């Protein structure tokens, strides 16, 4: 946003004489003026200003392509805050009303006009622009404060929900503690008092609740004596209805105390003997819950079996034996039994449980009393490619045994608009919930990397890739699809061509010479002598590679390779020898008829060779079945990610510091705005007093008021200056924040690409074959060193036609790995 004390003005006039005169008058005031002679250029200037609009746009009416009012109408759409002034010729002054209605101009001046008249109109527009910008600033302050209030309200809402959750959690803890206390009380030898039972079961102190609890205890006591009477062989009819206080505990509903004492004592003794085993020492307290614990045959668990399905989403109850009385099983008892089995979720209603209790028999099928929510697994995403993604025809074998990599048969080729690939996105699964209330989390579905590279076009929905140019389609190990044009190089890559960097396929008819670099997708050449090769595709060399450094995302094909360093995601296919090389592969090293001498080779897919070593050569070192190459690439990405995340944190910290400064500035702006408003209000009051005293005849008071007015003008101007200065600081903070946010966007995009690349590496590693194997078709010399993922071996004797592999076997529960040698 421009400085309020340095107005920026855009002048548009096709009349060069008049336009330059206006520019000169305005620049003499110290204002910054931009002058254009065509409407297109002027409108482009307005649009380019963006968030820093011009203060004023002055346009002549007579222009070649558009009339001035049409231009100002368009300008109002592009920059609504910019003031608009139209210069109208004196012979067309009737156009002023039309311009005001059509373009909603802010000022109009009839030309030719005096310098002062022009300046008065311009100053009025600039003053209006400053007032608008202050209004926008104050509106932004108000919006900011409103957002703050909203965030505070949101935080309070979240805190309220958190408090509610805490209350629910504490209630659950209270229930668990109460359950533990109940169990402890049952295990205790101390009888429970009525007040303790009331407190433990949270029984309300009112007649109805106490009557209900007493009825439960009565029913329990009746059930206890009923069971004892049955064991004692006494006749004991069950009560006719629940809550019947006449339990007929002595076997006869008409039993009365007047009956013979002997008969009563015998029955009581028989009952006490069954219940307490030692009647003379028995202490029976019908309110003691320990009696419930002692009466093992009277707990629901001995009559009801609870089972849970293997997937933990269903719970069943089944009656195993008839209860002692029809009223013995209750909803509360069943719920307590479920809690003992940690079943809390999806329990049936009390009505359904009551219906089951009243109708079930031991012969019935288990009743599903609780239903959780089974998890729904996600569906992996897939990519369907419409071209050959693994085109590995290296070339045609000639009569002399060499391979002509230029004659590779029919190479895949696409035209613009051809469909290359279609992605089916993964479908998210749904987490389940066990009957214990524990979430059953499903694994996220596989989302394959799907990137549109050079020469392709990705659809808006990101699910299809089409060819944008004609060329050879290619899929690299990172999941990027590209269509590559070809660059033919006649002769060698040397001082005449310089280094070659081409985002496509490179065809070199000669040799890549020592000291020169070639970077591209695929490279086909006759020979490499000391070059540096960096490819995202494949390398095809018809002769050999010597003294080279090669980084290749695809596979490498050559006749021989000597004294070179190679890293590749694909295979290394050699016809003759590999000598003095350091090779790191995520694929296979294939030299089935050739020889390997004095080299260090790591290949996840294993090694196949004709012969390995001679009597005079230095032993080679082999690591097979491990992907050191991929691990090294992943480590590089991790290192870059770590540095990028640290940089991101530093930028965010910097934004936070600027935002803290900006936050403090809002209070200052509010204070300055209030001071300015008060100064303007006071100024208006004094101005009204001056007007009233002008004709009062009180000259002294009039002059005193005029001086007060002048003093107040200075106060108002100072308040306005301080507010504008504060707005300027705020604008600089806003620019700093926007700049830092752009840096964050760039860093986050970089991090996203690194994460995608790491994901693609992981997917590539999971798809590629692992083979801790070396196949020797002819012979291998002693002292050659071989290691796999978990074992290693140094040969102590020469061997021929053999297969050397790491094998793992189990013994006594332990796994052992060893390198074994088997004859072919």
Secondary structure, 3 states (H helix, E strand, C coil): CCCCCCCEEEEECCCHHHHHHHHHHHHCCCCEEEEECCHHHHHHHHHHHCCCCCCEEEEECCCCCCCHHHHHHHHHHHCCCCEEEEEEEHHHCCHHHHHHHHHCCCEEEEECCCHHHHHHHHHHHHHHHHHHHHHHHHHHHHHHHHHHHHHHHHHHHHHHHHHHHHHHHHHHHHHHHHHHHHHHHHHCCCCCCHHHHHHHCCCCCCHHHHHHHHHHHHHHHHHHHHHHHHHHCCCCCCCCCCCCCCCCCCCCCCCCCCCCHHHHHHHHHHHHHHHHCCHHHCCCCCCCCHHHHHCHHHCHHHCEEEEECCCCCEEEEEECCCCCCCCCCCHHHHHHHHHHCCCCCCECCHHHHHHHHHHCCCCCCCEEEEECECCECCECCEEEECCCCCCCCCCEECCCCCEECCCCCCCCCECCCCEEEEEECCECCECEECCCCCEECCCCCCCCCCEECCCEEECCCCCEEEECCCEEEEECCCCEEEEECEEEECCCECCCCCCEECCCEEEECCEECCCCEEEECCEEECEEECCEEEECCCEEECCEEECCEEEECCCEEECEEECCEEEECCCEEECCEEECCEEEECCCEEEEEEEEECCEEEECCCEEEEEECCCCCCCCEEEECCCHHHHHHHHHHHHHHHHHHHHHHHHHHHHHHHHHHHHHHHHHHHHHHHHHHHHHHHHHHHHHHHHHHCCCCCHHHHHHHHHHHHHHHHHHHHHHHHHHHHHHHHHHHHHHHHHHHHHHHHHHHHHHHHHHHHHHHHHHHHHCCCCCEEEEEEEECCCCEEECCCCEEECCCCEEEEEEEEEEEEECCEEEEEEEEEEC
